[in-house]
Amino acid sequence: MNDTPLPLDPPLAGPALPPVVPASPPRPRRVWATVLGIIFTLALLASLAIALAAQKRVRTIEQELARRQQDTQGQATEARLLAKQSQDTARESAAKVALLEARLAEVALQRTQLEELIHSLSRSRDENLVVDIEAGLRVAQHQSIITGSAEPLVSALKQADERLARHSQPRLDGVRRALARDMDRVKAVGVPDISTLTIKLDEVVRLVDELPLLAQASRKEPSRPTPQQPTPAAPAASGPASWWGSVRSGWDGAIERVWSEVRSLVRVTHIEHPEAALLTPDQAFFLRENLKLRLLNARLALLSRQFDTTQTDLKAVQAMLDRYFDRSSRRTTVAAELVKQVTASARNVSLPRPDETLAALAAAAAGR
């Protein structure tokens, strides 16, 4: 629609009027400025609205984040409490499981023992007898090995033979024959009695302080003349014969008393090792202590079944007794005899095993 006024028709009459100049249209620049101002205003308003909305939304989000943070903290605290409770529960559960496992193992052991008891009760009389004899023989064999004596094994064999004799079962006669053969074989072996040998060594140790040394040999006491029985008085003789008899008897008595005194002052002894007679008291003390140590070492070696070491120590003890001590003394003779007995008995002897009896028991248990 155009706002420009239409030209009027010229008047019919009248003076001439100046021509009417038409008004110029508005400039487009102003229009665009107005439009831009409006647009800027609208954009500013929109921006303000958007900013307000964004600020409000940010506040809402901050509030929501704060609320969620508080909830998260509460949940974390609750989670920690629950985790602690779970750990406590797990510990209690582990303790209960361990207790249950212990009780289960105990029940299993009791069940095994009960089964063995039932099984042992279900065995026959012969099987129980065979098993008991075999167990007793094995225990006695171990005791003989440990103690070095054949007495436990011989005693076990005798008891087994007596039990079989009371049982009187014909199918166990083979076991009795094997027992008799093993018993004869064990008795034929001369096993040293360790306890008896140690007692003998202890006796020698006790005698060491009382043994006389060659360097300290005590003098023999002077032999006193034995009182002579009074002879019946002869009839008195008269004259020079009676006087000469009295003088001769007095002279003989005086000579005998002088000879006994001389023999008590001088002692002649044959010493094979002259240095043994030159020991001082201190050396004699250490000699006795060394002899005791040798005997104690021999005793320990004997208890440990080290017979070679025992023989070596006992030979050294025997050499010391022969070299430094008075062999004419009864105590020295007793000590040397005890050492010789222990030396002769302390030897390594292996005990025979009752294998024949064990084989016969195994055959009887298998029913053959």
Residue frames relative to the residue before (quaternion, step in Angstrom):
aa qw qx qy qz dx dy dz
M 1.0000 0.0000 0.0000 0.0000 0.00 0.00 0.00
N 0.2588 -0.7894 0.5453 0.1118 3.63 -0.67 1.09
D 0.3101 -0.7704 0.5360 0.1519 3.57 -0.84 1.07
T 0.4714 0.6786 -0.4589 0.3267 3.62 1.19 -0.10
P 0.4214 -0.7153 0.4938 0.2586 3.68 -0.86 1.03
L 0.4866 -0.6633 0.4968 0.2767 3.47 -1.07 0.81
P 0.5155 -0.6372 0.4632 0.3372 3.65 -1.05 0.60
L 0.4020 -0.7246 0.5162 0.2165 3.49 -1.00 0.96
D 0.5374 -0.6051 0.4703 0.3520 3.54 -1.12 0.52
P 0.5453 -0.6186 0.4381 0.3580 3.61 -0.95 0.73
P 0.5369 -0.6198 0.4619 0.3380 3.54 -1.05 0.72
L 0.5680 -0.6230 0.4345 0.3170 3.37 -1.14 0.63
A 0.8052 -0.0123 0.0381 0.5916 3.57 0.89 -0.78
G 0.5417 0.5917 -0.4870 0.3454 3.43 -1.37 0.54
P 0.6639 -0.4994 0.3624 0.4226 3.45 -1.28 0.29
A 0.5570 -0.6283 0.4396 0.3189 3.41 -1.22 0.56
L 0.2625 -0.7701 0.5720 0.1043 3.48 -0.85 1.00
P 0.5542 -0.6016 0.4391 0.3717 3.62 -1.13 0.57
P 0.5686 -0.6232 0.4096 0.3472 3.46 -1.04 0.66
V 0.4409 -0.6941 0.5167 0.2386 3.51 -1.10 0.90
V 0.2724 -0.7606 0.5731 0.1374 3.54 -0.77 1.16
P 0.3964 -0.7354 0.4898 0.2495 3.60 -0.69 0.93
A 0.5434 -0.6292 0.4530 0.3220 3.57 -1.16 0.81
S 0.4680 -0.6899 0.4849 0.2642 3.63 -1.09 0.89
P 0.5099 -0.6540 0.4517 0.3291 3.61 -0.91 0.74
P 0.5861 -0.5791 0.4191 0.3814 3.70 -1.18 0.58
R 0.5644 -0.6319 0.4331 0.3075 3.46 -1.18 0.67
P 0.5110 -0.6589 0.4505 0.3190 3.60 -0.92 0.75
R 0.5773 0.6057 -0.3905 0.3839 3.66 1.04 -0.59
R 0.6554 0.5043 -0.3219 0.4610 3.56 0.98 -0.81
V 0.6307 0.5374 -0.3422 0.4431 3.51 1.01 -0.77
W 0.6750 0.4890 -0.2945 0.4674 3.52 0.91 -0.89
A 0.6259 0.5312 -0.3484 0.4523 3.57 1.05 -0.66
T 0.6433 0.5137 -0.3252 0.4654 3.50 1.05 -0.81
V 0.6557 0.5169 -0.3146 0.4516 3.51 0.93 -0.93
L 0.6596 0.5048 -0.3112 0.4618 3.56 0.95 -0.87
G 0.6337 0.5303 -0.3381 0.4505 3.56 1.03 -0.78
I 0.6519 0.5076 -0.3197 0.4638 3.51 1.02 -0.89
I 0.6576 0.5127 -0.3118 0.4555 3.51 0.96 -0.95
F 0.6500 0.5189 -0.3189 0.4544 3.61 0.94 -0.85
T 0.6376 0.5280 -0.3212 0.4599 3.51 1.07 -0.91
L 0.6646 0.5000 -0.3017 0.4662 3.52 0.94 -0.96
A 0.6551 0.5080 -0.3168 0.4609 3.59 0.98 -0.85
L 0.6390 0.5200 -0.3316 0.4598 3.54 1.02 -0.80
L 0.6527 0.5060 -0.3172 0.4662 3.51 0.96 -0.88
A 0.6540 0.5100 -0.3134 0.4625 3.53 1.00 -0.87
S 0.6382 0.5246 -0.3280 0.4582 3.55 1.02 -0.81
L 0.6425 0.5165 -0.3219 0.4656 3.54 0.99 -0.86
A 0.6575 0.5053 -0.3151 0.4616 3.52 0.96 -0.86
I 0.6610 0.4992 -0.3108 0.4661 3.53 0.97 -0.90
A 0.6451 0.5219 -0.3253 0.4535 3.59 1.00 -0.85
L 0.6502 0.5065 -0.3238 0.4646 3.55 0.97 -0.86
A 0.6603 0.5022 -0.3104 0.4642 3.52 0.98 -0.91
A 0.6505 0.5115 -0.3184 0.4624 3.58 1.00 -0.84
Q 0.6472 0.5166 -0.3221 0.4588 3.57 0.97 -0.85
K 0.6480 0.5126 -0.3108 0.4699 3.51 1.00 -0.89
R 0.6572 0.5094 -0.3038 0.4651 3.52 1.02 -0.87
V 0.6313 0.5265 -0.3279 0.4655 3.60 1.04 -0.82
R 0.6397 0.5129 -0.3265 0.4703 3.57 1.00 -0.86
T 0.6493 0.5153 -0.3202 0.4586 3.52 0.97 -0.86
I 0.6561 0.5065 -0.3076 0.4673 3.56 1.01 -0.90
E 0.6363 0.5255 -0.3312 0.4575 3.60 1.01 -0.82
Q 0.6492 0.5060 -0.3180 0.4705 3.53 0.96 -0.85
E 0.6541 0.5106 -0.3106 0.4637 3.54 1.01 -0.86
L 0.6500 0.5134 -0.3133 0.4645 3.58 1.04 -0.83
A 0.6413 0.5136 -0.3266 0.4672 3.56 1.01 -0.82
R 0.6544 0.5081 -0.3139 0.4638 3.53 0.98 -0.88
R 0.6748 0.4880 -0.2973 0.4670 3.55 0.94 -0.91
Q 0.6133 0.5424 -0.3494 0.4555 3.60 1.07 -0.69
Q 0.6468 0.5026 -0.3181 0.4773 3.53 0.99 -0.86
D 0.6482 0.5077 -0.3215 0.4677 3.56 0.98 -0.84
T 0.6493 0.5219 -0.3192 0.4518 3.55 1.02 -0.86
Q 0.6431 0.5137 -0.3230 0.4672 3.57 0.98 -0.82
G 0.6510 0.5081 -0.3162 0.4670 3.54 0.97 -0.81
Q 0.6627 0.4954 -0.3046 0.4718 3.54 1.00 -0.86
A 0.6307 0.5267 -0.3387 0.4584 3.60 1.06 -0.75
T 0.6419 0.5120 -0.3217 0.4715 3.57 0.98 -0.83
E 0.6618 0.4935 -0.3009 0.4775 3.53 0.96 -0.88
A 0.6368 0.5243 -0.3290 0.4597 3.58 1.06 -0.78
R 0.6363 0.5155 -0.3357 0.4656 3.60 1.01 -0.75
L 0.6425 0.5137 -0.3236 0.4675 3.54 0.99 -0.84
L 0.6639 0.4985 -0.3039 0.4673 3.54 0.96 -0.90
A 0.6378 0.5220 -0.3322 0.4587 3.60 1.05 -0.78
K 0.6426 0.5106 -0.3218 0.4720 3.57 1.00 -0.81
Q 0.6513 0.5026 -0.3141 0.4739 3.53 0.98 -0.83
S 0.6358 0.5261 -0.3256 0.4615 3.54 1.09 -0.77
Q 0.6394 0.5154 -0.3278 0.4670 3.59 1.00 -0.79
D 0.6464 0.5049 -0.3227 0.4724 3.58 0.94 -0.87
T 0.6566 0.5087 -0.3095 0.4629 3.53 0.98 -0.89
A 0.6412 0.5216 -0.3246 0.4598 3.56 1.05 -0.80
R 0.6376 0.5148 -0.3319 0.4672 3.58 1.00 -0.80
E 0.6592 0.4997 -0.3094 0.4690 3.54 0.90 -0.91
S 0.6461 0.5166 -0.3196 0.4620 3.54 1.02 -0.84
A 0.6470 0.5121 -0.3234 0.4633 3.59 0.99 -0.84
A 0.6491 0.5079 -0.3204 0.4670 3.58 0.99 -0.84
K 0.6572 0.5001 -0.3099 0.4712 3.56 0.99 -0.82
V 0.6386 0.5193 -0.3278 0.4637 3.56 1.03 -0.80
A 0.6448 0.5113 -0.3218 0.4682 3.59 0.99 -0.85
L 0.6503 0.5089 -0.3139 0.4687 3.56 0.99 -0.86
L 0.6541 0.5069 -0.3098 0.4682 3.55 1.01 -0.86
E 0.6421 0.5149 -0.3272 0.4642 3.59 1.04 -0.79
A 0.6394 0.5144 -0.3301 0.4665 3.58 1.02 -0.80
R 0.6694 0.4829 -0.3041 0.4757 3.54 0.94 -0.87
L 0.6288 0.5293 -0.3353 0.4604 3.56 1.07 -0.74
A 0.6451 0.5023 -0.3212 0.4779 3.59 1.01 -0.81
E 0.6426 0.5174 -0.3232 0.4636 3.56 1.03 -0.80
V 0.6491 0.5039 -0.3137 0.4757 3.54 1.01 -0.84
A 0.6413 0.5182 -0.3276 0.4614 3.58 1.03 -0.81
L 0.6455 0.5098 -0.3195 0.4705 3.58 1.03 -0.82
Q 0.6548 0.5020 -0.3112 0.4716 3.55 0.95 -0.85
R 0.6380 0.5196 -0.3294 0.4632 3.54 1.06 -0.74
T 0.6411 0.5164 -0.3228 0.4670 3.57 1.03 -0.83
Q 0.6604 0.4991 -0.3084 0.4686 3.55 0.95 -0.89
L 0.6471 0.5155 -0.3198 0.4617 3.55 1.00 -0.80
E 0.6428 0.5112 -0.3244 0.4693 3.56 1.02 -0.80
E 0.6474 0.5035 -0.3243 0.4713 3.57 1.00 -0.82
L 0.6408 0.5198 -0.3266 0.4609 3.56 1.02 -0.81
I 0.6576 0.4968 -0.3109 0.4733 3.55 0.96 -0.87
H 0.6550 0.5133 -0.3105 0.4595 3.54 1.03 -0.85
S 0.6604 0.4939 -0.3108 0.4726 3.56 1.00 -0.81
L 0.6511 0.5018 -0.3217 0.4698 3.58 1.07 -0.68
S 0.6720 0.5028 -0.2949 0.4567 3.52 1.14 -0.65
R 0.5271 0.6206 -0.4281 0.3921 3.62 1.22 -0.18
S 0.5294 -0.6146 0.4773 0.3381 3.46 -1.23 0.38
R 0.6864 -0.4850 0.3483 0.4150 3.53 -1.31 0.20
D 0.6520 0.5210 -0.3153 0.4517 3.56 0.97 -0.81
E 0.6537 0.5108 -0.3194 0.4580 3.59 0.94 -0.84
N 0.6407 0.5137 -0.3282 0.4668 3.58 0.97 -0.79
L 0.6505 0.5165 -0.3166 0.4581 3.56 0.97 -0.85
V 0.6641 0.5036 -0.3060 0.4602 3.59 0.92 -0.91
V 0.6693 0.4998 -0.3008 0.4602 3.58 0.92 -0.91
D 0.6565 0.5072 -0.3159 0.4604 3.61 0.95 -0.83
I 0.6604 0.4973 -0.3198 0.4629 3.59 0.93 -0.83
E 0.6520 0.5118 -0.3221 0.4574 3.60 0.94 -0.83
A 0.6575 0.5014 -0.3132 0.4670 3.59 0.92 -0.87
G 0.6597 0.5076 -0.3140 0.4566 3.60 0.95 -0.83
L 0.6526 0.5085 -0.3193 0.4621 3.59 1.00 -0.77
R 0.6565 0.5022 -0.3236 0.4606 3.60 0.95 -0.78
V 0.6437 0.5054 -0.3226 0.4756 3.59 0.98 -0.80
A 0.6618 0.4988 -0.3069 0.4681 3.60 0.95 -0.86
Q 0.6217 0.5383 -0.3430 0.4539 3.58 1.06 -0.69
H 0.6538 0.4939 -0.3100 0.4823 3.59 0.98 -0.83
Q 0.6453 0.5146 -0.3277 0.4598 3.60 0.96 -0.78
S 0.6463 0.5127 -0.3233 0.4635 3.60 1.00 -0.75
I 0.6416 0.5113 -0.3275 0.4688 3.58 1.03 -0.76
I 0.6822 0.4916 -0.2919 0.4558 3.58 0.94 -0.88
T 0.7609 0.3834 -0.2064 0.4811 3.58 0.83 -0.99
G 0.3831 -0.7373 0.4785 0.2839 3.60 1.17 -0.40
S 0.6142 0.5206 -0.3455 0.4821 3.58 1.24 0.38
A 0.4295 -0.7130 0.4991 0.2408 3.56 -1.12 0.72
E 0.4503 0.7283 -0.4349 0.2786 3.59 1.25 -0.17
P 0.6566 0.4969 -0.3537 0.4436 3.69 0.82 -0.76
L 0.6778 0.4856 -0.3029 0.4616 3.60 0.94 -0.84
V 0.6459 0.5052 -0.3253 0.4708 3.61 0.96 -0.80
S 0.6497 0.5131 -0.3178 0.4621 3.58 0.96 -0.83
A 0.6592 0.5008 -0.3134 0.4652 3.60 0.96 -0.83
L 0.6430 0.5114 -0.3265 0.4674 3.60 0.99 -0.75
K 0.6490 0.5099 -0.3221 0.4637 3.61 0.98 -0.79
Q 0.6640 0.4961 -0.3116 0.4647 3.59 0.91 -0.89
A 0.6397 0.5166 -0.3333 0.4613 3.60 0.99 -0.76
D 0.6526 0.5035 -0.3195 0.4675 3.60 0.96 -0.80
E 0.6503 0.5039 -0.3264 0.4654 3.61 0.99 -0.76
R 0.6466 0.5098 -0.3293 0.4622 3.62 0.96 -0.74
L 0.6613 0.4921 -0.3096 0.4741 3.57 0.97 -0.82
A 0.6283 0.5271 -0.3394 0.4607 3.58 1.06 -0.69
R 0.6628 0.4818 -0.3114 0.4812 3.61 0.98 -0.74
H 0.6552 0.5262 -0.3173 0.4395 3.57 1.06 -0.74
S 0.0766 -0.8578 0.5023 0.0776 3.56 1.14 -0.75
Q 0.3075 0.7218 -0.5458 0.2941 3.53 0.67 1.20
P 0.4407 -0.7341 0.4363 0.2766 3.63 -0.53 1.07
R 0.6773 0.5075 -0.3214 0.4248 3.60 0.95 -0.71
L 0.6626 0.4707 -0.3085 0.4942 3.61 1.31 -0.09
D 0.3646 0.7373 -0.4941 0.2817 3.60 1.21 0.31
G 0.6053 0.5571 -0.3558 0.4435 3.58 1.08 -0.63
V 0.6258 0.5247 -0.3317 0.4723 3.57 1.09 -0.71
R 0.6464 0.5116 -0.3299 0.4601 3.59 0.98 -0.76
R 0.6464 0.5062 -0.3305 0.4655 3.60 0.95 -0.74
A 0.6445 0.5033 -0.3222 0.4771 3.60 1.01 -0.77
L 0.6191 0.5410 -0.3380 0.4580 3.58 1.05 -0.73
A 0.6604 0.5093 -0.3122 0.4551 3.59 0.92 -0.88
R 0.6680 0.4921 -0.3136 0.4618 3.60 0.93 -0.82
D 0.6631 0.4917 -0.3114 0.4707 3.60 0.95 -0.82
M 0.6367 0.5292 -0.3362 0.4490 3.59 1.01 -0.72
D 0.6482 0.5001 -0.3212 0.4760 3.60 0.98 -0.81
R 0.6652 0.5053 -0.3153 0.4503 3.58 0.95 -0.79
V 0.6594 0.4932 -0.3123 0.4737 3.61 1.01 -0.76
K 0.6697 0.4959 -0.3100 0.4577 3.60 0.96 -0.81
A 0.6309 0.5545 -0.3424 0.4210 3.58 1.10 -0.59
V 0.6375 0.5039 -0.3265 0.4828 3.59 1.20 -0.38
G 0.3009 -0.7623 0.5499 0.1614 3.56 -0.76 1.07
V 0.0609 -0.8131 0.5788 -0.0077 3.56 -0.16 1.26
P 0.4460 -0.7014 0.4752 0.2885 3.61 -0.77 0.91
D 0.3777 -0.6979 0.5663 0.2228 3.52 -1.10 0.84
I 0.3173 -0.7979 0.4822 0.1735 3.56 -0.16 1.32
S 0.6557 0.5263 -0.3296 0.4295 3.60 0.90 -0.84
T 0.6601 0.4988 -0.3111 0.4676 3.59 0.96 -0.82
L 0.6574 0.5110 -0.3128 0.4570 3.57 0.98 -0.83
T 0.6513 0.5011 -0.3249 0.4681 3.61 0.98 -0.74
I 0.6127 0.5350 -0.3507 0.4641 3.59 1.08 -0.66
K 0.6465 0.5086 -0.3226 0.4683 3.60 0.99 -0.78
L 0.6496 0.4993 -0.3249 0.4724 3.60 0.97 -0.78
D 0.6250 0.5260 -0.3411 0.4651 3.60 1.01 -0.71
E 0.6400 0.5167 -0.3276 0.4648 3.57 1.03 -0.75
V 0.6370 0.5099 -0.3317 0.4734 3.61 1.01 -0.74
V 0.6302 0.5254 -0.3344 0.4636 3.61 1.00 -0.81
R 0.6524 0.5103 -0.3181 0.4613 3.58 1.01 -0.77
L 0.6995 0.4803 -0.2730 0.4534 3.59 1.04 -0.73
V 0.4810 0.7029 -0.4399 0.2847 3.62 1.18 -0.37
D 0.6971 0.4807 -0.2872 0.4477 3.60 0.87 -0.90
E 0.7057 0.4512 -0.2662 0.4770 3.60 1.18 -0.37
L 0.5197 0.6461 -0.4301 0.3570 3.61 1.20 -0.13
P 0.3745 -0.7304 0.5201 0.2363 3.64 -0.85 0.89
L 0.3500 -0.7278 0.5580 0.1906 3.55 -0.99 0.92
L 0.5954 -0.5557 0.4371 0.3818 3.54 -1.24 0.40
A 0.6718 0.4994 -0.2971 0.4593 3.58 1.10 -0.72
Q 0.7644 0.3055 -0.1665 0.5429 3.59 1.21 -0.42
A 0.2328 0.8021 -0.5219 0.1734 3.57 1.10 0.60
S 0.3983 -0.7255 0.5111 0.2319 3.55 -0.80 1.00
R 0.5100 -0.6537 0.4707 0.3019 3.49 -1.06 0.77
K 0.4914 -0.6413 0.4957 0.3188 3.47 -1.14 0.63
E 0.4980 -0.6423 0.4922 0.3118 3.48 -1.07 0.75
P 0.5431 -0.6248 0.4377 0.3508 3.58 -0.99 0.77
S 0.4329 -0.7079 0.4968 0.2542 3.47 -0.86 0.96
R 0.2892 -0.7631 0.5577 0.1516 3.48 -0.75 1.05
P 0.5033 -0.6485 0.4613 0.3368 3.55 -0.94 0.78
T 0.4557 -0.6828 0.5019 0.2724 3.47 -0.91 0.95
P 0.4968 -0.6581 0.4606 0.3286 3.55 -0.88 0.84
Q 0.3476 -0.7430 0.5417 0.1836 3.47 -0.80 1.00
Q 0.5105 -0.6385 0.4857 0.3096 3.44 -1.10 0.78
P 0.4881 -0.6627 0.4671 0.3231 3.56 -0.83 0.81
T 0.3235 -0.7435 0.5575 0.1783 3.48 -0.77 1.04
P 0.5695 -0.5954 0.4234 0.3768 3.50 -1.02 0.58
A 0.5221 -0.6679 0.4385 0.2984 3.49 -0.86 0.99
A 0.3640 -0.7179 0.5548 0.2103 3.45 -0.88 1.05
P 0.6039 -0.5538 0.4053 0.4054 3.49 -1.08 0.39
A 0.5374 -0.6572 0.4273 0.3111 3.53 -0.83 1.03
A 0.2169 -0.7657 0.5962 0.1058 3.45 -0.95 1.02
S 0.3156 -0.7538 0.5497 0.1734 3.46 -1.01 0.62
G 0.7096 0.4646 -0.3241 0.4189 3.49 -1.14 0.59
P 0.7795 -0.3552 0.2479 0.4525 3.60 -1.31 -0.21
A 0.5792 0.5984 -0.3965 0.3863 3.68 1.03 -0.52
S 0.6676 0.4871 -0.3140 0.4674 3.61 0.89 -0.80
W 0.6443 0.5197 -0.3323 0.4521 3.62 0.93 -0.68
W 0.6750 0.4898 -0.2957 0.4659 3.61 0.93 -0.90
G 0.6310 0.5322 -0.3427 0.4484 3.62 1.00 -0.62
S 0.6628 0.4968 -0.3147 0.4635 3.59 0.95 -0.82
V 0.6427 0.5099 -0.3291 0.4676 3.62 1.02 -0.76
R 0.6699 0.5046 -0.3114 0.4469 3.59 0.89 -0.86
S 0.6604 0.5005 -0.3198 0.4594 3.64 0.90 -0.76
G 0.6503 0.5015 -0.3236 0.4700 3.60 1.02 -0.70
W 0.6441 0.5173 -0.3193 0.4644 3.57 1.04 -0.77
D 0.6529 0.5066 -0.3204 0.4630 3.61 0.90 -0.76
G 0.6530 0.5071 -0.3267 0.4579 3.62 0.97 -0.72
A 0.6475 0.5149 -0.3248 0.4584 3.57 1.01 -0.79
I 0.6471 0.5165 -0.3193 0.4610 3.61 0.95 -0.83
E 0.6585 0.5084 -0.3162 0.4559 3.60 0.93 -0.82
R 0.6558 0.4990 -0.3221 0.4660 3.62 0.96 -0.77
V 0.6448 0.5100 -0.3276 0.4656 3.64 0.97 -0.76
W 0.6663 0.5078 -0.3096 0.4498 3.62 0.93 -0.83
S 0.6415 0.5075 -0.3317 0.4700 3.60 1.03 -0.70
E 0.6390 0.5140 -0.3318 0.4663 3.60 1.01 -0.70
V 0.6464 0.5129 -0.3204 0.4652 3.59 0.97 -0.82
R 0.6657 0.5004 -0.3115 0.4577 3.58 0.93 -0.79
S 0.6549 0.4991 -0.3237 0.4660 3.60 1.11 -0.56
L 0.6598 0.5093 -0.3101 0.4572 3.60 1.15 -0.47
V 0.7737 0.2754 -0.1330 0.5549 3.59 1.00 -0.71
R 0.0335 -0.7849 0.6186 -0.0113 3.54 -0.95 1.02
V 0.1533 -0.7883 0.5936 0.0533 3.57 -0.74 1.03
T 0.0474 0.7976 -0.5944 0.0905 3.57 -0.68 1.19
H 0.3556 -0.7203 0.5539 0.2188 3.56 -1.01 0.83
I 0.0567 -0.7964 0.6018 -0.0203 3.63 -0.65 1.15
E 0.3499 -0.7599 0.5108 0.1980 3.57 -0.61 1.15
H 0.7702 0.2282 -0.1209 0.5831 3.60 1.07 -0.77
P 0.3080 -0.7983 0.4807 0.1920 3.60 -0.18 1.18
E 0.6156 0.5681 -0.3698 0.4019 3.63 1.04 -0.62
A 0.5658 0.6043 -0.3889 0.4042 3.61 1.18 -0.43
A 0.6819 0.4801 -0.2885 0.4705 3.59 1.13 -0.55
L 0.6716 0.4990 -0.2925 0.4630 3.59 1.26 -0.12
L 0.3715 0.7388 -0.4891 0.2775 3.61 1.18 0.34
T 0.3637 -0.7043 0.5685 0.2200 3.54 -1.04 0.85
P 0.6705 -0.4921 0.3406 0.4385 3.63 -1.15 0.25
D 0.6378 0.5137 -0.3395 0.4626 3.63 0.99 -0.75
Q 0.6625 0.4952 -0.3068 0.4709 3.56 0.94 -0.85
A 0.6220 0.5325 -0.3416 0.4614 3.58 1.06 -0.68
F 0.6246 0.5351 -0.3400 0.4561 3.59 1.02 -0.78
F 0.7027 0.4522 -0.2745 0.4758 3.59 0.84 -0.99
L 0.5848 0.5624 -0.3741 0.4492 3.60 1.12 -0.55
R 0.6665 0.4880 -0.3022 0.4757 3.58 0.91 -0.90
E 0.6585 0.5065 -0.3187 0.4563 3.63 0.95 -0.82
N 0.6425 0.5083 -0.3222 0.4744 3.59 1.02 -0.77
L 0.6280 0.5252 -0.3336 0.4674 3.56 1.06 -0.72
K 0.6417 0.5112 -0.3204 0.4735 3.60 1.01 -0.77
L 0.6494 0.5146 -0.3228 0.4574 3.60 0.97 -0.84
R 0.6305 0.5231 -0.3356 0.4649 3.57 1.00 -0.76
L 0.6668 0.4974 -0.3020 0.4656 3.57 0.94 -0.86
L 0.6586 0.4954 -0.3130 0.4720 3.60 0.98 -0.79
N 0.6276 0.5166 -0.3380 0.4744 3.60 1.03 -0.71
A 0.6394 0.5118 -0.3219 0.4749 3.56 1.01 -0.78
R 0.6411 0.5244 -0.3248 0.4566 3.59 1.03 -0.77
L 0.6655 0.4887 -0.3053 0.4744 3.60 0.93 -0.87
A 0.6529 0.5015 -0.3180 0.4702 3.59 0.96 -0.80
L 0.6309 0.5273 -0.3324 0.4620 3.58 1.07 -0.70
L 0.6647 0.4868 -0.3020 0.4796 3.60 0.99 -0.80
S 0.6962 0.4510 -0.2645 0.4918 3.58 1.15 -0.60
R 0.4441 -0.7097 0.4307 0.3369 3.60 1.33 0.10
Q 0.4477 0.6415 -0.4890 0.3859 3.60 1.08 0.71
F 0.1123 -0.8651 0.4870 0.0430 3.52 0.39 1.29
D 0.5945 0.5614 -0.3810 0.4316 3.62 1.06 -0.53
T 0.6578 0.4892 -0.3010 0.4872 3.57 0.98 -0.85
T 0.6233 0.5409 -0.3359 0.4540 3.57 1.04 -0.75
Q 0.6620 0.5059 -0.3101 0.4579 3.57 0.92 -0.89
T 0.6403 0.5326 -0.3245 0.4484 3.60 0.98 -0.83
D 0.6858 0.4769 -0.2862 0.4694 3.59 0.87 -0.95
L 0.6711 0.4963 -0.3136 0.4526 3.59 0.93 -0.82
K 0.6185 0.5239 -0.3506 0.4692 3.60 1.06 -0.63
A 0.6393 0.5084 -0.3257 0.4762 3.59 1.03 -0.76
V 0.6339 0.5180 -0.3292 0.4707 3.61 1.02 -0.77
Q 0.6541 0.5112 -0.3173 0.4585 3.60 0.93 -0.86
A 0.6489 0.5120 -0.3194 0.4634 3.59 0.99 -0.79
M 0.6491 0.5058 -0.3203 0.4694 3.60 1.01 -0.78
L 0.6414 0.5144 -0.3330 0.4617 3.60 0.98 -0.76
D 0.6873 0.4774 -0.2869 0.4663 3.59 0.93 -0.84
R 0.7129 0.4888 -0.2619 0.4292 3.58 1.02 -0.73
Y 0.8361 0.2663 -0.0913 0.4708 3.59 0.78 -1.00
F 0.7283 0.4239 -0.2474 0.4782 3.63 1.11 -0.40
D 0.5735 -0.6098 0.4474 0.3147 3.48 -1.29 0.62
R 0.2869 -0.7980 0.5080 0.1509 3.58 -0.43 1.22
S 0.5955 0.5766 -0.3728 0.4171 3.57 1.20 -0.29
S 0.5616 0.5981 -0.3878 0.4202 3.59 1.30 -0.26
R 0.5349 -0.6392 0.4523 0.3174 3.56 -1.05 0.78
R 0.6504 0.5214 -0.3262 0.4459 3.63 0.98 -0.77
T 0.6378 0.5099 -0.3281 0.4749 3.56 1.02 -0.76
T 0.6367 0.5264 -0.3246 0.4606 3.57 1.01 -0.78
V 0.6510 0.5091 -0.3132 0.4678 3.60 1.00 -0.86
A 0.6634 0.5057 -0.3085 0.4572 3.60 0.91 -0.90
A 0.6662 0.4933 -0.3081 0.4669 3.59 0.91 -0.87
E 0.6424 0.5188 -0.3300 0.4575 3.59 1.03 -0.74
L 0.6403 0.5133 -0.3254 0.4697 3.60 1.00 -0.77
V 0.6468 0.5104 -0.3220 0.4663 3.58 0.96 -0.83
K 0.6455 0.5140 -0.3222 0.4641 3.60 1.00 -0.79
Q 0.6428 0.5228 -0.3276 0.4540 3.60 0.98 -0.78
V 0.6688 0.4812 -0.3051 0.4776 3.58 0.93 -0.88
T 0.6369 0.5303 -0.3300 0.4520 3.61 1.00 -0.79
A 0.6845 0.4841 -0.2905 0.4612 3.56 0.98 -0.81
S 0.7296 0.4373 -0.2437 0.4659 3.61 1.06 -0.68
A 0.6588 0.5191 -0.3200 0.4406 3.60 1.09 -0.62
R 0.3491 0.7006 -0.5487 0.2936 3.53 0.00 1.32
N 0.5410 -0.6433 0.4502 0.3013 3.51 -1.17 0.65
V 0.0470 0.7851 -0.6112 0.0883 3.55 -0.62 1.20
S 0.2864 -0.7630 0.5583 0.1552 3.57 -0.76 1.04
L 0.3868 -0.7306 0.5198 0.2157 3.54 -0.83 1.04
P 0.4372 -0.6783 0.5094 0.2989 3.61 -0.96 0.73
R 0.4062 -0.7034 0.5330 0.2369 3.54 -1.14 0.68
P 0.4315 -0.6963 0.5000 0.2810 3.60 -1.02 0.72
D 0.0524 0.8487 -0.5236 0.0527 3.57 0.78 1.04
E 0.6383 0.5408 -0.3388 0.4306 3.58 0.98 -0.75
T 0.6572 0.4942 -0.3078 0.4787 3.56 1.01 -0.81
L 0.6529 0.5057 -0.3225 0.4626 3.60 0.93 -0.82
A 0.6409 0.5086 -0.3317 0.4696 3.59 1.00 -0.74
A 0.6511 0.5043 -0.3197 0.4686 3.59 0.98 -0.79
L 0.6421 0.5097 -0.3238 0.4723 3.61 1.03 -0.74
A 0.6446 0.5139 -0.3263 0.4626 3.58 0.99 -0.78
A 0.6457 0.5051 -0.3177 0.4766 3.58 1.03 -0.78
A 0.6525 0.5029 -0.3189 0.4686 3.61 1.01 -0.78
A 0.6586 0.5000 -0.3208 0.4619 3.60 1.00 -0.76
A 0.6725 0.4789 -0.3026 0.4763 3.59 1.12 -0.61
G 0.5312 -0.6637 0.3959 0.3473 3.59 1.26 -0.06
R 0.5179 0.6330 -0.4309 0.3814 3.61 1.17 0.35
